[in-house]
Amino acid sequence: MYNNLQAEIARKRIKKPLIAKEIGRSYNTLNLKIAGKYPFTYDEALTIHEKFFPECNFKELFKKDSELN
């Protein structure tokens, strides 16, 4: 799971359907990607970072649970 991404989405109160639309994926697919079931493509991650979280560090935003600490 991408806990940092999930936390930033909640902190900024961004609606997931909006993010899903921006990357051209369904809401369900986005949730599966955030849960770590499917990987984000580089283009998807870059779009999410640039459009919604430009103030965040890219690597930190997309760290998986297993990579934390």
C-alpha positions as CSV (number, residue, x, y, z in Angstrom):
1,M,0.0,0.0,0.0
2,Y,1.1,3.5,-0.7
3,N,0.4,5.0,2.8
4,N,2.0,8.3,2.1
5,L,-0.1,8.8,-1.0
6,Q,-3.2,7.7,0.8
7,A,-2.4,10.2,3.7
8,E,-1.9,13.1,1.3
9,I,-5.1,12.4,-0.5
10,A,-7.0,12.4,2.9
11,R,-5.1,15.5,4.1
12,K,-5.9,17.6,1.1
13,R,-9.4,16.0,0.9
14,I,-9.0,15.2,-2.8
15,K,-11.7,13.0,-4.2
16,K,-10.3,9.7,-5.7
17,P,-12.6,9.8,-8.7
18,L,-11.0,13.1,-9.7
19,I,-7.5,11.5,-9.5
20,A,-8.7,8.4,-11.4
21,K,-10.2,10.6,-14.2
22,E,-6.9,12.6,-14.5
23,I,-4.8,9.4,-15.0
24,G,-7.4,7.8,-17.3
25,R,-8.3,4.9,-15.0
26,S,-11.4,3.8,-13.1
27,Y,-12.0,4.5,-9.5
28,N,-11.7,0.8,-8.7
29,T,-8.4,0.5,-10.6
30,L,-7.0,3.5,-8.7
31,N,-7.9,1.9,-5.4
32,L,-6.2,-1.3,-6.4
33,K,-3.1,0.6,-7.4
34,I,-3.1,2.6,-4.1
35,A,-3.5,-0.8,-2.2
36,G,-0.4,-2.1,-4.1
37,K,-2.2,-4.8,-6.0
38,Y,-1.2,-3.2,-9.3
39,P,1.8,-0.9,-10.0
40,F,1.4,2.7,-11.0
41,T,3.0,3.5,-14.4
42,Y,5.6,6.2,-14.3
43,D,3.3,8.5,-16.3
44,E,0.4,7.9,-13.8
45,A,2.6,8.7,-10.8
46,L,4.1,11.7,-12.5
47,T,0.6,13.1,-13.3
48,I,-0.6,12.5,-9.8
49,H,2.4,14.2,-8.4
50,E,2.3,17.2,-10.7
51,K,-1.4,17.8,-10.7
52,F,-2.3,17.1,-7.1
53,F,0.9,17.1,-4.9
54,P,3.7,19.2,-6.4
55,E,4.8,20.2,-2.9
56,C,5.5,16.6,-2.0
57,N,8.7,14.7,-2.6
58,F,8.0,12.3,-5.5
59,K,9.9,9.4,-4.0
60,E,8.4,9.8,-0.6
61,L,4.9,10.1,-2.0
62,F,5.2,6.8,-3.9
63,K,7.0,4.8,-1.3
64,K,5.3,1.5,-0.6
65,D,4.8,0.2,3.0
66,S,7.6,-2.3,2.5
67,E,10.0,0.5,1.7
68,L,9.2,2.7,4.7
69,N,11.8,3.2,7.4
